[in-house]
Amino acid sequence: MARALDDPPATLYALIAGGTRDGGPTSFLYRISPEALYEWTFVSTIGTIPKRLSASGGCYDFGSNWEVTNFVSFSDPDSAGPKESQLDFLVMSVEGMTEATVPSGHTEFRRDHKQMWMCVTAEPGQAKRIEMAYRYGGFLDHGCYYAGNSFRDPKTQCHVILGWLVEEDLSLQRKQAQGWSGMLSLPRILKLQRLENVVEPLDSNMESLKSFGVQKMGPQTYNLTTLCAVPDDRLQALRERHQSLAPRALLPGTMDGLKLARGSCWELNASFEVPTEIEAVGLILQHSKDDSTIRTVIMYQPPTETLSITRRHSTAHTDINTSEETAQHNLFQFLNSSSSELADADDAFSSTPTSTHQEPLSLRVFFDVSALEVFANERTAISTRVYPASGACYSISPFVTGNIECKKTKCYSIQDAQKESFENGECFN
């Protein structure tokens, strides 16, 4: 902000999120006196964000009003200029969305509220105003995460954000009986993700990528940049014990006997090879020791590049909303380094590259009684709530479906960590 407005670097600012009548969503920028923090001076709105940015215009619907806007900057990885070259972002809670972003069955609040972000250009306007123009953007979380607010941690110099996991799936009576509604998410770190030597997404095209800054590097390769929020590494201090499994093949249509017994509070890291021949791959969380039908399914479908959390059988209570959670999640093919060097050396190298490798699906899952937070390849997050009577998971079973030979699909680098022991500290599966 100080750079764009030519203010002293130590200037204090405040943003109040909102919107303007007939003008669309925005935020209102103020300068704050460092000697008297109650003295605010209005600067301007933050620029020309069109009302209801539409998917038809190559971006998502950013609604009609914003809440809890955060402004953050990161070093621009594409900049060849001075060190202070930055990428600027707005992180906001969006309401008043009209385009369908969640499946039917969710509450009205969930249908028109989302936690989103956009990369912007922040430039000085006339009369010391700030002008921001949209570049690209997307969802910081595709689920029940809302009202994320952040701070700069002086110890790690990271930008930490915490959000509110809303509890819209419960009736008013259940909320009253529970005594509260909603909870804070895990702390997450805002950061840029940089993907280099990308050839193409798994089953889509580069033009369809709305959440990435795309830089063409050669006849066939691109560098991609996106904003993501990943679990704070300091959460590892909560682990009390962990288990690691060696790489192994999964038989399509079965779970191959691979089950990890867990309790009411755990973390799991799993990585899957994802050949295009498979139909789906994922994890089944069983919530009952004796009834395998009480379960939640985390699933990735390569043909549609869709990540989903199926909650339909996650509880036996019929008065709790168990609608599915979904997110678009692109996996990418990368040019191998030798091919990349060849492409740089030969301008005529313009055919489809033959030496590529497919990005694996990496899942990091946190479960805590009713809260389920899922992160895919660090850049796609879905938070949701599940309400099994046990408040626990009795097994976690990786699976794959598709008519392919089992040797073509492996589930590897499975690691999990749990906070508390379960079944007297023994894994019974």
TAUR-V727120 format. One line per field, one symbol per residue. ss: DSSP state (@ for helix, = for strand, . for the rest). burial: # if it has 24 or more other ideal C-beta (glycine too) atoms within 12 Angstrom, else .. Layout:
BEGIN
ss->???
burial->???
END
This chain:
BEGIN
ss->.@@@@......=========...=========.......======.........@@@.......===========..........==========............@@@@@============.@@@.============...========......=======......@@@@@@@....==...==============....@@@....====.....==========.@@@@@@..=====..==.........==....========.......=======........=======....=====..............====...====.@@@@@@@@@..........===..========..======...======.........=======....@@@.=========...........
burial->#..##.......#######....########...........#######..##.....################.#.#.......############...##...#..##############.......###.#################.......#############...........##.###########.#######..#..#######..#.#############..#.......#.#..#.###..#..##################.###########......#########..#######.###....################...##.##.........#..#.###############################.#############.#....####.######..#.......
END
